[in-house]
Amino acid sequence: MRKTLFMAVMGFLAAACAPEATKTEFVKGEPLEEGTYTVTEIAEQVYHLEDCNSANPKGTVLNDSGQVVSFNNCSDMYLIVGKKEALLIDLSNEIRWAENGVESLQKVVADRIGELPLTITCTHNHGDHLGMLPAFVNNPDVKFVMPKVDFQDRQDMFPASQLSLYDEGFAFDLGGKVVKTVMVPGHTHGSIVFSLEGENMLFTGDAIGSGSGVWIFSQEGLTEYCGGILHLMQWIDNPDNGIDKDKLVIYGGHYHQRSALELEDSEELGWSYLEDMDELIGQMKEGTAEATPSGQRMLDTNFHYGYATVTMNKDAYEAFKAAF
């Protein structure tokens, strides 16, 4: 009896003194080619989907003579899988270069969410972020939950019984994962940035640029963008949103465009990029920003500071500057 009691006490003390188990640190996965998509797990149960594969690589491909062989401006999607449901952000380009685009996307998503319900949302209403809607629009079990400002006039794209609209501040509670929303107008009137709580990640679509800069289409758009960038930075600074600025990673809607910035392999866009953009906006207001031709017909001018670029029409910019 005494021996049994002694052994029990010793076992209790050993358990009490044992070091606490530490959570295994997530290691970013290797890109996997799956049908017409390349998929990378960027956080636990968080996936980056690019509409490219070895037959149609992302970005510009040159031959040995430096001639352009192909160009694929991948438009990215992000799949976040919670315990209760999954959220797919954006719907990429329409895949016209292969016959199995729809089936590939359906399988990529199904393999990762299993029997969980799927909700789809979008950063904004441009076609290169809605192209694969046919993969899900006829599935009665999929919910479409869209930002009101950009989609209130485009509701006929979605089955009425499966559609709802939201304002800034709406949060997707996926079960163990919460995705918050903040509006950053400029690229479109209602562009939405998504923040994954606890992960210091932003999914930004085209709202602030993906590497080669943000496209602004009008004087009004630049005016909106000035307020939008400030609003986003203040939102990130708010401790209630739980973001560590030093660890912030920005995942844009055309992630491959980061190559234009010549970043180090492990370097990501983060808070310093937003600081550069804020400084650039200030210089554009003052008329002191560096400007170079973009090579485009309508959005003909690039304005630069640090890693930040705003691409827009020079006449629209002059009208903005005169009115400011």
Residue frames as qw, qx, qy, qz and C-alpha x, y, z in Angstrom:
[[0.000, 0.886, 0.463, 0.000, 0.00, 0.00, 0.00],
 [0.290, -0.819, 0.100, 0.485, 2.80, 2.41, 1.00],
 [0.433, -0.164, 0.601, 0.651, 4.74, 1.51, -2.14],
 [0.257, 0.602, 0.665, 0.360, 1.71, 2.14, -4.33],
 [0.102, -0.947, -0.259, 0.160, 1.09, 5.52, -2.67],
 [0.414, -0.614, 0.316, 0.594, 4.77, 6.44, -3.05],
 [0.408, 0.119, 0.668, 0.611, 4.75, 5.59, -6.76],
 [0.139, 0.793, 0.562, 0.188, 1.58, 7.62, -7.34],
 [0.226, -0.910, -0.048, 0.344, 3.08, 10.65, -5.60],
 [0.439, -0.397, 0.492, 0.638, 6.30, 10.37, -7.59],
 [0.359, 0.409, 0.689, 0.479, 4.32, 10.09, -10.83],
 [0.013, 0.921, 0.388, -0.017, 2.33, 13.21, -9.97],
 [0.328, -0.796, 0.175, 0.478, 5.52, 15.17, -9.19],
 [0.470, -0.102, 0.617, 0.623, 7.17, 14.03, -12.41],
 [0.260, 0.647, 0.623, 0.354, 4.17, 15.14, -14.45],
 [0.129, -0.949, -0.229, 0.172, 4.02, 18.47, -12.66],
 [0.373, -0.702, 0.327, 0.511, 7.71, 19.17, -13.28],
 [0.620, 0.230, 0.587, 0.467, 7.75, 18.05, -16.91],
 [0.047, -0.274, 0.218, 0.935, 8.27, 20.85, -19.48],
 [0.558, 0.532, 0.354, -0.530, 5.14, 22.04, -21.24],
 [0.622, 0.297, 0.611, 0.391, 4.64, 20.70, -24.73],
 [0.001, 0.516, -0.171, -0.839, 5.46, 23.36, -27.29],
 [0.673, 0.613, 0.283, -0.303, 3.34, 23.98, -30.34],
 [0.671, 0.057, 0.495, 0.549, 5.04, 22.78, -33.50],
 [0.071, 0.630, -0.121, -0.763, 5.99, 25.82, -35.58],
 [0.739, 0.574, 0.335, -0.112, 4.39, 25.82, -39.00],
 [0.351, -0.363, 0.552, 0.664, 6.75, 25.51, -41.96],
 [0.516, 0.560, -0.096, -0.640, 5.55, 26.93, -45.27],
 [0.830, 0.150, 0.536, 0.029, 4.81, 24.16, -47.73],
 [0.266, -0.226, 0.624, 0.699, 6.38, 23.59, -51.11],
 [0.526, 0.367, -0.124, -0.757, 4.33, 24.62, -54.17],
 [0.469, 0.087, 0.878, 0.049, 2.37, 21.69, -55.57],
 [0.295, 0.179, -0.491, -0.800, 1.12, 21.56, -59.14],
 [0.350, 0.280, 0.853, -0.266, -2.45, 20.27, -59.22],
 [0.445, 0.682, 0.571, 0.111, -4.12, 20.33, -62.61],
 [0.351, 0.718, 0.167, 0.577, -4.17, 23.92, -63.85],
 [0.346, -0.898, 0.048, -0.266, -3.24, 25.31, -60.41],
 [0.543, 0.259, -0.584, 0.546, -0.17, 25.63, -58.21],
 [0.607, -0.708, -0.223, -0.282, -1.00, 25.38, -54.50],
 [0.406, 0.317, -0.580, 0.631, 1.14, 26.40, -51.52],
 [0.561, -0.686, -0.461, 0.046, 0.18, 26.04, -47.86],
 [0.261, 0.613, -0.205, 0.717, 1.29, 29.39, -46.39],
 [0.303, -0.363, 0.575, -0.668, -0.06, 28.88, -42.85],
 [0.161, 0.068, 0.971, -0.161, -1.80, 25.98, -41.18],
 [0.281, 0.561, 0.778, -0.039, -4.89, 25.23, -43.28],
 [0.214, 0.846, 0.040, -0.487, -4.34, 28.41, -45.32],
 [0.691, 0.135, 0.560, 0.436, -3.62, 27.91, -49.02],
 [0.127, 0.660, -0.242, -0.699, -2.37, 30.15, -51.83],
 [0.690, 0.368, 0.612, 0.117, -3.79, 29.11, -55.22],
 [0.028, 0.593, -0.362, -0.719, -2.17, 30.38, -58.42],
 [0.797, 0.490, 0.274, -0.226, -3.69, 29.79, -61.85],
 [0.343, 0.731, -0.570, -0.154, -0.51, 28.42, -63.42],
 [0.926, -0.189, 0.323, 0.057, 1.32, 25.17, -63.97],
 [0.513, -0.375, 0.542, 0.549, 4.37, 23.93, -65.86],
 [0.448, 0.459, 0.636, 0.429, 2.48, 24.14, -69.16],
 [0.067, 0.819, 0.235, 0.519, 1.56, 27.78, -68.52],
 [0.550, -0.209, -0.429, 0.685, 4.03, 29.24, -65.99],
 [0.138, -0.898, -0.340, 0.244, 3.35, 32.44, -64.09],
 [0.198, -0.773, 0.190, 0.572, 4.68, 35.76, -65.28],
 [0.531, 0.757, -0.271, -0.269, 6.72, 36.40, -68.39],
 [0.846, -0.151, 0.445, 0.252, 8.68, 33.54, -69.96],
 [0.269, 0.824, -0.366, -0.338, 11.57, 34.44, -72.27],
 [0.961, 0.233, -0.009, 0.150, 13.51, 32.26, -74.68],
 [0.750, -0.260, 0.087, 0.602, 17.30, 32.20, -74.94],
 [0.367, 0.394, 0.259, 0.802, 17.15, 35.22, -77.26],
 [0.049, -0.217, -0.374, 0.900, 15.21, 37.29, -74.76],
 [0.344, -0.176, -0.458, -0.800, 11.96, 37.13, -76.72],
 [0.527, -0.081, 0.499, -0.683, 8.66, 36.75, -74.88],
 [0.160, -0.016, -0.958, -0.239, 7.37, 33.21, -75.24],
 [0.374, -0.576, -0.696, -0.211, 4.35, 33.50, -72.96],
 [0.046, -0.272, 0.374, -0.886, 2.81, 35.72, -70.32],
 [0.492, -0.494, -0.705, -0.128, 0.47, 34.56, -67.57],
 [0.102, -0.435, 0.308, -0.840, -0.61, 37.30, -65.17],
 [0.393, -0.282, -0.863, 0.149, -1.75, 34.90, -62.46],
 [0.385, -0.500, 0.045, -0.774, -4.64, 36.12, -60.37],
 [0.252, 0.141, -0.889, 0.357, -4.45, 34.51, -56.98],
 [0.679, -0.495, -0.304, -0.449, -6.96, 32.93, -54.63],
 [0.029, 0.361, -0.757, 0.545, -6.62, 32.18, -50.93],
 [0.720, -0.312, -0.538, -0.309, -8.41, 29.27, -49.26],
 [0.121, -0.401, 0.636, -0.648, -8.80, 29.39, -45.47],
 [0.652, -0.215, -0.694, -0.218, -10.11, 26.23, -43.80],
 [0.330, -0.447, 0.478, -0.680, -11.62, 26.52, -40.34],
 [0.137, -0.014, 0.957, -0.257, -13.27, 23.93, -38.14],
 [0.438, 0.468, 0.585, -0.496, -16.82, 24.89, -39.14],
 [0.631, 0.726, 0.269, -0.048, -16.45, 26.11, -42.72],
 [0.608, -0.082, 0.320, 0.721, -14.01, 27.20, -45.40],
 [0.199, 0.885, 0.116, -0.405, -13.59, 30.57, -47.09],
 [0.654, 0.220, 0.394, 0.607, -12.29, 31.09, -50.63],
 [0.016, -0.801, -0.035, 0.597, -11.12, 34.63, -51.37],
 [0.269, 0.625, -0.404, -0.611, -11.36, 35.53, -55.09],
 [0.846, 0.272, 0.443, -0.121, -11.87, 33.39, -58.18],
 [0.514, -0.296, 0.554, 0.584, -8.78, 34.01, -60.33],
 [0.266, 0.384, -0.480, -0.743, -8.61, 34.49, -64.09],
 [0.889, 0.258, 0.169, -0.337, -10.85, 32.44, -66.31],
 [0.438, -0.375, 0.748, 0.329, -8.71, 29.55, -67.48],
 [0.710, 0.591, 0.006, -0.383, -8.99, 29.43, -71.25],
 [0.255, 0.664, -0.689, -0.140, -5.64, 27.81, -71.91],
 [0.038, 0.116, -0.990, 0.076, -6.72, 24.35, -70.69],
 [0.521, -0.280, -0.568, -0.572, -9.93, 22.35, -70.81],
 [0.637, -0.361, -0.666, 0.145, -9.81, 21.15, -67.20],
 [0.092, 0.375, -0.311, 0.868, -9.70, 24.48, -65.35],
 [0.621, -0.417, -0.029, -0.662, -13.12, 24.11, -63.72],
 [0.927, -0.193, -0.320, -0.038, -12.52, 20.52, -62.65],
 [0.594, 0.231, -0.451, 0.624, -9.03, 21.36, -61.36],
 [0.123, -0.412, 0.296, -0.853, -10.28, 24.16, -59.12],
 [0.785, -0.349, -0.127, -0.496, -13.18, 22.10, -57.82],
 [0.902, -0.064, -0.387, 0.182, -10.81, 19.28, -56.89],
 [0.371, 0.350, -0.424, 0.748, -8.18, 21.56, -55.31],
 [0.373, -0.413, 0.218, -0.802, -10.85, 23.02, -53.02],
 [0.878, -0.240, -0.193, -0.367, -12.72, 19.76, -52.30],
 [0.794, 0.112, -0.504, 0.321, -9.54, 17.90, -51.39],
 [0.276, 0.252, -0.467, 0.801, -8.79, 20.50, -48.71],
 [0.388, -0.252, 0.237, -0.854, -12.18, 21.20, -47.21],
 [0.005, -0.102, -0.988, 0.119, -13.75, 17.76, -47.26],
 [0.118, -0.598, -0.778, -0.155, -17.38, 17.98, -46.11],
 [0.165, -0.472, -0.317, 0.806, -17.10, 21.53, -44.73],
 [0.329, 0.852, 0.402, -0.057, -19.44, 24.20, -46.14],
 [0.515, 0.062, 0.222, 0.826, -17.78, 26.62, -48.57],
 [0.088, 0.911, 0.262, -0.305, -18.22, 30.39, -48.63],
 [0.587, 0.281, 0.260, 0.713, -16.80, 32.50, -51.46],
 [0.049, -0.917, -0.168, 0.357, -16.01, 36.19, -51.25],
 [0.649, 0.503, 0.156, 0.549, -14.04, 38.62, -53.44],
 [0.419, -0.354, -0.116, 0.828, -11.68, 41.52, -52.92],
 [0.207, 0.496, -0.060, -0.841, -13.31, 43.54, -55.72],
 [0.700, 0.459, 0.435, -0.331, -15.47, 43.23, -58.83],
 [0.269, 0.657, -0.531, -0.462, -12.92, 42.96, -61.66],
 [0.904, 0.237, -0.172, -0.310, -13.18, 40.05, -64.07],
 [0.568, 0.432, -0.669, 0.210, -9.70, 38.68, -63.41],
 [0.104, -0.224, 0.777, -0.580, -10.83, 37.95, -59.83],
 [0.677, 0.157, 0.391, -0.604, -14.15, 36.42, -60.85],
 [0.407, 0.426, -0.640, -0.493, -13.09, 34.31, -63.81],
 [0.263, 0.054, -0.963, -0.023, -13.67, 30.88, -62.30],
 [0.506, -0.012, 0.355, -0.786, -17.16, 31.58, -60.99],
 [0.765, 0.132, -0.413, -0.477, -18.46, 28.79, -63.29],
 [0.399, 0.184, -0.870, 0.224, -16.69, 26.27, -61.04],
 [0.077, -0.171, -0.786, 0.590, -19.12, 27.02, -58.19],
 [0.322, 0.022, -0.003, -0.946, -22.08, 29.04, -59.42],
 [0.691, -0.085, -0.485, -0.529, -24.22, 25.94, -60.04],
 [0.448, -0.061, -0.825, 0.339, -23.43, 24.34, -56.70],
 [0.421, -0.695, -0.322, -0.487, -26.43, 24.98, -54.41],
 [0.753, -0.516, -0.305, 0.271, -24.35, 24.33, -51.29],
 [0.517, 0.068, -0.072, 0.850, -21.93, 27.22, -51.89],
 [0.099, -0.890, -0.355, 0.267, -22.60, 30.61, -50.30],
 [0.456, 0.451, 0.105, 0.760, -21.52, 33.84, -52.00],
 [0.355, -0.825, -0.303, 0.319, -20.89, 36.60, -49.46],
 [0.541, 0.437, 0.180, 0.696, -19.76, 39.74, -51.27],
 [0.231, -0.330, -0.229, 0.886, -18.72, 43.29, -50.29],
 [0.270, 0.738, 0.566, -0.249, -21.72, 45.54, -50.78],
 [0.067, 0.771, -0.130, -0.619, -20.11, 48.59, -52.37],
 [0.010, 0.411, -0.724, -0.553, -18.58, 46.71, -55.30],
 [0.010, -0.100, -0.963, -0.251, -21.33, 44.11, -55.79],
 [0.313, 0.426, 0.574, -0.626, -24.64, 45.79, -55.03],
 [0.524, 0.575, -0.129, -0.615, -25.09, 46.44, -58.77],
 [0.402, 0.401, -0.781, -0.261, -23.81, 43.00, -59.82],
 [0.547, -0.169, 0.687, -0.448, -25.98, 40.72, -57.76],
 [0.854, 0.333, 0.015, -0.399, -27.37, 39.00, -60.85],
 [0.371, 0.555, -0.744, -0.022, -24.03, 37.19, -61.22],
 [0.010, 0.174, -0.917, 0.359, -24.93, 34.92, -58.31],
 [0.367, -0.437, -0.792, -0.215, -27.91, 32.73, -57.35],
 [0.272, -0.620, 0.029, -0.736, -30.15, 35.03, -55.31],
 [0.828, -0.492, -0.157, -0.218, -30.86, 32.43, -52.65],
 [0.874, -0.138, -0.157, 0.439, -27.14, 31.90, -52.04],
 [0.393, 0.472, -0.058, 0.787, -26.03, 35.56, -52.02],
 [0.363, -0.860, -0.306, 0.189, -25.59, 38.05, -49.20],
 [0.388, 0.689, -0.102, 0.604, -23.77, 41.39, -49.09],
 [0.623, -0.585, -0.314, 0.413, -21.74, 42.90, -46.27],
 [0.064, 0.969, -0.093, 0.218, -20.29, 46.22, -45.20],
 [0.394, 0.525, -0.568, 0.497, -16.79, 46.95, -43.94],
 [0.334, -0.434, 0.579, -0.604, -16.19, 45.45, -40.52],
 [0.935, -0.030, -0.078, -0.345, -17.93, 42.16, -41.29],
 [0.180, -0.539, 0.820, -0.063, -16.04, 39.14, -39.94],
 [0.816, 0.110, -0.494, -0.280, -16.08, 35.57, -41.23],
 [0.502, -0.476, 0.652, -0.310, -16.01, 33.17, -38.26],
 [0.669, 0.311, -0.618, -0.273, -14.83, 29.89, -39.75],
 [0.922, -0.378, -0.051, -0.072, -14.36, 28.08, -36.45],
 [0.789, -0.372, 0.148, 0.465, -10.91, 28.61, -34.96],
 [0.403, 0.041, 0.312, 0.859, -10.12, 31.09, -37.73],
 [0.131, 0.836, 0.407, -0.343, -11.59, 34.58, -38.02],
 [0.441, 0.237, 0.367, 0.784, -11.21, 36.74, -41.13],
 [0.013, -0.733, -0.328, 0.596, -11.83, 40.48, -40.71],
 [0.462, 0.591, 0.441, 0.493, -12.59, 43.02, -43.44],
 [0.171, -0.684, -0.070, 0.706, -11.42, 46.59, -44.00],
 [0.561, 0.748, 0.338, 0.112, -12.28, 48.71, -47.04],
 [0.384, -0.486, 0.290, 0.729, -9.49, 50.35, -49.03],
 [0.556, 0.751, 0.348, -0.076, -11.12, 52.22, -51.95],
 [0.091, -0.724, 0.418, 0.541, -9.14, 53.53, -54.89],
 [0.114, -0.148, 0.876, 0.445, -8.53, 50.69, -57.31],
 [0.237, -0.496, -0.704, -0.450, -12.31, 50.21, -57.13],
 [0.326, -0.592, 0.037, -0.736, -14.82, 52.08, -55.01],
 [0.789, -0.458, 0.127, -0.388, -15.28, 49.15, -52.65],
 [0.643, 0.359, -0.651, 0.181, -12.02, 47.16, -52.63],
 [0.772, -0.584, 0.080, -0.237, -11.77, 44.99, -49.52],
 [0.305, 0.511, -0.754, 0.278, -8.67, 43.83, -47.65],
 [0.873, -0.355, -0.265, -0.202, -8.97, 40.69, -45.52],
 [0.021, -0.625, 0.669, -0.401, -7.04, 40.07, -42.30],
 [0.798, -0.155, -0.581, -0.039, -6.59, 36.58, -40.85],
 [0.487, -0.779, 0.189, -0.347, -6.74, 37.03, -37.11],
 [0.783, -0.512, 0.351, 0.044, -3.67, 35.83, -35.23],
 [0.855, 0.169, 0.316, 0.375, -1.57, 35.26, -38.35],
 [0.175, -0.695, 0.196, 0.669, -0.41, 38.82, -39.26],
 [0.340, 0.135, 0.736, 0.570, -1.59, 38.20, -42.82],
 [0.383, 0.559, 0.142, -0.722, -3.44, 40.51, -45.19],
 [0.451, 0.291, 0.746, 0.394, -5.08, 39.34, -48.42],
 [0.002, -0.567, -0.075, 0.821, -5.34, 42.51, -50.47],
 [0.598, 0.658, 0.455, 0.056, -6.41, 41.70, -54.03],
 [0.515, 0.467, 0.163, 0.700, -5.40, 44.72, -56.12],
 [0.248, -0.919, -0.307, 0.010, -6.23, 47.30, -53.44],
 [0.317, -0.883, 0.239, 0.251, -2.65, 48.31, -52.68],
 [0.449, 0.701, -0.535, -0.141, -0.71, 46.65, -55.50],
 [0.983, -0.147, 0.105, -0.012, 0.94, 43.26, -55.74],
 [0.741, -0.246, 0.296, 0.550, 4.47, 44.28, -56.61],
 [0.389, 0.288, 0.388, 0.785, 4.31, 46.26, -59.83],
 [0.042, 0.030, 0.154, -0.987, 2.05, 48.83, -58.16],
 [0.273, 0.527, 0.709, -0.381, -1.59, 49.75, -57.72],
 [0.131, 0.314, 0.561, 0.755, -3.61, 50.81, -60.76],
 [0.103, 0.556, 0.462, -0.683, -5.79, 53.87, -60.21],
 [0.363, 0.427, 0.698, 0.446, -8.24, 54.63, -63.00],
 [0.024, 0.813, 0.368, 0.450, -9.43, 58.18, -62.29],
 [0.044, 0.510, -0.302, 0.805, -8.97, 61.39, -60.36],
 [0.700, -0.464, 0.029, -0.542, -11.75, 60.26, -58.02],
 [0.946, -0.084, -0.297, 0.097, -9.99, 56.93, -57.52],
 [0.528, 0.302, -0.408, 0.681, -6.77, 58.63, -56.41],
 [0.299, -0.513, 0.209, -0.777, -8.69, 60.83, -53.99],
 [0.887, -0.324, -0.096, -0.314, -10.30, 57.71, -52.53],
 [0.868, 0.122, -0.365, 0.315, -6.96, 55.93, -52.39],
 [0.159, 0.528, -0.407, 0.728, -5.34, 58.70, -50.37],
 [0.581, -0.423, 0.277, -0.638, -7.92, 58.11, -47.65],
 [0.959, -0.031, -0.209, -0.187, -7.91, 54.35, -48.15],
 [0.672, 0.298, -0.514, 0.442, -4.20, 53.85, -47.44],
 [0.089, -0.433, 0.464, -0.768, -4.38, 56.02, -44.33],
 [0.781, -0.263, 0.058, -0.563, -7.48, 54.12, -43.18],
 [0.928, 0.072, -0.362, 0.044, -5.74, 50.75, -43.63],
 [0.456, 0.356, -0.544, 0.609, -2.63, 51.85, -41.74],
 [0.348, -0.391, 0.365, -0.770, -4.72, 53.18, -38.86],
 [0.903, -0.140, -0.124, -0.387, -6.72, 49.95, -38.84],
 [0.812, 0.179, -0.478, 0.284, -3.51, 47.90, -38.59],
 [0.178, 0.410, -0.484, 0.752, -2.25, 50.20, -35.83],
 [0.636, -0.429, 0.061, -0.638, -5.40, 49.61, -33.78],
 [0.080, -0.339, 0.902, -0.254, -4.46, 47.06, -31.07],
 [0.710, 0.116, 0.445, -0.533, -7.99, 45.65, -31.18],
 [0.807, 0.478, -0.199, -0.283, -7.10, 44.10, -34.56],
 [0.844, -0.377, 0.376, 0.062, -4.17, 42.19, -33.09],
 [0.795, 0.560, -0.038, 0.232, -1.60, 42.74, -35.85],
 [0.608, -0.570, 0.225, 0.505, 2.14, 42.78, -35.20],
 [0.431, 0.869, -0.104, -0.222, 3.41, 45.26, -37.80],
 [0.126, -0.678, 0.699, 0.189, 6.92, 43.80, -37.68],
 [0.401, -0.050, 0.910, 0.090, 5.57, 40.39, -38.74],
 [0.585, 0.561, 0.260, -0.525, 2.96, 41.59, -41.23],
 [0.313, -0.075, 0.779, 0.538, 2.87, 39.79, -44.59],
 [0.494, 0.499, 0.059, -0.710, 0.87, 41.14, -47.54],
 [0.412, 0.113, 0.851, 0.306, -0.50, 38.60, -50.02],
 [0.290, 0.420, -0.121, -0.851, -1.73, 40.43, -53.10],
 [0.770, 0.398, 0.324, -0.379, -3.99, 39.46, -55.94],
 [0.785, 0.582, -0.193, 0.086, -1.11, 38.97, -58.38],
 [0.698, -0.661, 0.221, 0.163, 1.59, 37.74, -56.03],
 [0.828, 0.144, 0.246, 0.483, 4.03, 36.86, -58.79],
 [0.292, 0.872, 0.072, 0.386, 4.40, 40.57, -59.59],
 [0.573, -0.788, 0.151, 0.168, 6.65, 40.87, -56.53],
 [0.815, 0.046, 0.258, 0.517, 9.44, 39.81, -58.90],
 [0.324, 0.807, 0.135, 0.475, 9.44, 43.37, -60.26],
 [0.360, -0.905, 0.135, -0.182, 10.74, 44.55, -56.88],
 [0.610, 0.444, -0.582, 0.304, 13.73, 42.19, -56.83],
 [0.629, -0.623, 0.270, -0.379, 13.01, 41.11, -53.26],
 [0.037, -0.407, 0.905, -0.120, 15.12, 38.52, -51.50],
 [0.430, -0.106, -0.854, -0.272, 13.68, 34.99, -51.66],
 [0.335, -0.397, -0.783, 0.340, 12.48, 35.09, -48.06],
 [0.009, -0.187, -0.199, 0.962, 11.43, 38.76, -48.10],
 [0.072, 0.619, 0.769, 0.143, 7.74, 39.63, -48.20],
 [0.053, -0.525, -0.133, -0.839, 5.84, 42.86, -48.63],
 [0.426, -0.489, -0.673, 0.356, 4.82, 44.20, -45.23],
 [0.184, -0.859, -0.333, 0.344, 4.44, 47.33, -43.15],
 [0.320, -0.476, 0.276, 0.771, 7.39, 49.11, -44.78],
 [0.200, 0.304, 0.692, 0.624, 5.61, 48.79, -48.14],
 [0.103, -0.822, -0.556, -0.070, 2.61, 50.60, -46.71],
 [0.341, -0.738, -0.030, 0.581, 4.93, 53.29, -45.33],
 [0.311, -0.115, 0.521, 0.786, 6.43, 53.71, -48.80],
 [0.065, 0.561, 0.699, 0.440, 2.94, 53.98, -50.29],
 [0.229, -0.856, -0.395, 0.242, 1.92, 56.57, -47.70],
 [0.338, -0.562, 0.204, 0.727, 5.01, 58.63, -48.48],
 [0.248, 0.152, 0.659, 0.693, 4.36, 58.34, -52.21],
 [0.022, -0.761, -0.628, -0.161, 0.80, 59.58, -51.79],
 [0.287, -0.815, -0.145, 0.483, 2.14, 62.57, -49.87],
 [0.319, -0.332, 0.440, 0.771, 4.59, 63.36, -52.66],
 [0.166, 0.423, 0.726, 0.516, 1.86, 63.04, -55.27],
 [0.113, -0.868, -0.464, 0.133, -0.23, 65.57, -53.37],
 [0.295, -0.767, 0.110, 0.558, 2.73, 67.93, -53.31],
 [0.639, 0.763, -0.046, -0.087, 3.65, 67.34, -56.96],
 [0.091, -0.779, 0.618, 0.048, 7.14, 66.09, -56.08],
 [0.861, -0.084, 0.499, -0.049, 6.77, 62.36, -56.82],
 [0.153, -0.380, 0.753, 0.515, 9.14, 60.70, -59.29],
 [0.733, 0.457, 0.303, -0.402, 7.22, 59.93, -62.50],
 [0.151, -0.333, 0.784, 0.502, 8.16, 57.74, -65.46],
 [0.633, 0.185, -0.366, -0.657, 6.22, 56.51, -68.53],
 [0.709, -0.142, 0.622, -0.299, 4.48, 53.20, -67.91],
 [0.042, -0.182, 0.860, 0.474, 4.39, 52.08, -71.54],
 [0.206, 0.495, 0.840, -0.079, 0.60, 51.77, -71.40],
 [0.109, 0.460, 0.451, 0.757, -1.79, 53.84, -73.48],
 [0.368, -0.757, -0.338, -0.421, -4.35, 54.91, -70.88],
 [0.665, -0.737, 0.026, 0.122, -2.63, 54.41, -67.54],
 [0.677, 0.655, -0.125, 0.312, 0.45, 56.04, -68.97],
 [0.104, 0.727, -0.442, 0.515, 2.47, 57.12, -65.93],
 [0.771, -0.302, -0.499, 0.256, 4.16, 55.39, -62.99],
 [0.181, -0.826, 0.254, -0.470, 4.74, 57.35, -59.80],
 [0.806, 0.030, -0.526, 0.270, 7.42, 55.85, -57.56],
 [0.218, -0.745, 0.462, -0.428, 8.75, 55.90, -54.03],
 [0.424, -0.372, 0.799, -0.207, 10.74, 53.03, -52.52],
 [0.201, 0.075, 0.963, 0.162, 8.89, 49.80, -53.29],
 [0.337, 0.600, 0.592, -0.420, 5.59, 51.63, -53.91],
 [0.082, -0.002, 0.546, 0.834, 4.19, 52.52, -57.34],
 [0.427, 0.573, 0.492, -0.497, 0.93, 54.17, -58.38],
 [0.228, 0.053, 0.687, 0.688, 0.07, 53.74, -62.06],
 [0.262, 0.710, 0.553, -0.350, -2.50, 56.10, -63.55],
 [0.447, 0.692, 0.350, 0.446, -3.31, 58.52, -66.34],
 [0.419, -0.039, -0.143, 0.896, -1.16, 61.66, -66.22],
 [0.161, -0.421, -0.248, -0.857, -4.05, 64.01, -67.07],
 [0.643, -0.585, -0.450, -0.204, -6.17, 62.49, -64.30],
 [0.658, -0.312, -0.326, 0.603, -3.26, 62.99, -61.90],
 [0.208, 0.184, 0.026, 0.960, -2.86, 66.64, -62.94],
 [0.410, -0.547, -0.355, -0.638, -6.57, 67.18, -62.30],
 [0.728, -0.504, -0.436, 0.163, -6.17, 65.58, -58.88],
 [0.550, -0.127, -0.205, 0.800, -3.18, 67.75, -58.03],
 [0.000, 0.353, 0.167, 0.921, -4.96, 70.92, -59.15],
 [0.551, -0.562, -0.372, -0.491, -8.00, 70.11, -57.05],
 [0.707, -0.302, -0.531, 0.358, -6.11, 69.07, -53.95]]
